[in-house]
Amino acid sequence: MTYRSPVPYHVERMHAAAVYCSDGRVGEHFDDFLKHGLKLPRYDRVALPGGPGCLAGHTEARLEQEGVIGELKFLTDAHRIDRVILIQHEGCAFYGHRLGVDDARMSTLQRADLVRAAFQIRRVSSDINVEAYFASRDDSGMLFEQVQVD
């Protein structure tokens, strides 16, 4: 099979990366938010179960944390990343199944983990601007709320 994408290729980089959950139910929402909400038509993607949750020091995600930090170091050097967007989402299976967090306290932990993840990313480079968002479902799709991580 051969397929030709009609999407034009852009040589220039945006110098931004997004770290978010790989859950296929929310990928299009994340892309829409980054493209239209944050005006990032292109960005480097770091997608894995739990997204920024793996950078929060959970024992169950120690290997993932090392891997993501390594990838962000690479992107900072090779792609000159100076902006990282972290996105958590409501009802994330990483928290429920892997970490065993109940629904009642999940979003509170996720928001705290965004702060911890931002700290870890700033250890890669103090020049990186880190932004964090929590996505929740509503009647028409998903709502993205900024979370302070300073």
N, C-alpha and C positions, 0 to 999 in steps of 0.2 A: 504494500500500500504506500502511496505517496500522497502527501497533502501539502499544499502551499498556503501559508497563512497570509491573509490580506492585510494584516497589521504591519505598518511600516516599522522598520528597524531604526532605532535612534542610537547614534554613537555616543552622545554626551551622557554623562552620569548625573544623577540627582544628588549624590552624596548623602543619601538617607537610607536607612534600613528599618524594617518593621519586624518585630519579634511577636509572634502570635501563635495560637493553637492551630493545629492541623485539622481540626474538625471540619469536614466537608460541608456541614450545614451552614457554616458561618463565613466561609471563604469569600463568597461574592459580596457579602455585607462588608467585610473588612476591606476588600478591594475598592468598593464604592466609597466607603468612608475616607480611605487614604487618598483616593483620586479626587473626589469632589469636596469632601469635608475639610481635608488638610491641603488640598491643591498639590498633591504629589502624583503626577501622571505616571511616574515610574519610580521604583524603589527596590532595593535588595530585600529578598524575603528570607526570613529564618522561621520556618514553621515546623513545629513539633508538638506532640501531645502536652498540653498544659502551657505552652508558650513561655511567657516570662516566669511562670511558676517554677520552672526548673532552675531558675537563677536565684531562688530564695533560700537556699541552704538546706532543703529537705534531704534527709539521708537517702530516701527512696529515689532521688534524682541526681545523685552525686556525679555519676558518669555523664549525664546529659549536661549538667552545669559546666563541667570541664570542656565538653565538646562545643557548647555554644559560646563560651568565653573565647575559645580558640578561633572559632569562626568569626566572631566580632573583631578580634585582633587582626585577623587576615583582612577582613573588609575595611577596617580602619586604615591599614597600610596600603592595600592594593587598590581599593576603590575610593580612598580618602573620605570615608564616612565621617560625618560630623554631627549627624542627627539620627537618633534612634527612637522609634515609636514602639511602645509596649502596649499590647492589647490583651486584656482578660475578658472572658465572656461568662455570662450567667449559665449555670448548670453544666460546668465543665467536668467531663468524665475523669480527667486526670485527678482532680480533687476528690471526686466521689469514690472512684474505684481504686485508684492507685494509692492515694493518701488516706482514704477512709474518712473523709470529712463529711459530716451531715449537712443537709441543705440549709438548715437554720443558721449555721455559722460560715458557710462557704464563701459568700461574697465579702464578708468581713476579712477573712483570711486572704482572699485574692487581692483585695485592695492593699493590705499590709505587705503582701508579697511583691506588689508593684514597687513599693518603696525600697524593699530589700534588693530587688532586681536592678533598680536604677543605681543603687549604691555599687553593686558589682560591676555594672557597665562603666561607671565613672572610674573604676579602678583600672579599666583597660586604657582609658585616656581621659584626662580631666577636661579636654577640649570638646568632648561629646555632649551635645544638648540632648537630654532625655525627656521625653514626654510620655505620659501614661494615660490610658483610657480603660474604662469598664463598659462593656457592651451588655445591655439587657434587652430582652424581648418586649415588644409592645404589640398592640393590635395590628400595626401596619408593617412591622419589620423589626429593626433593631435600633435602639437608642444608644449613642455613644456619649458618655459623661467623662470629662477630664478628671483625673485623680492627681492631686499635688504630690510630687515626689522629691521636693527640695528640702 
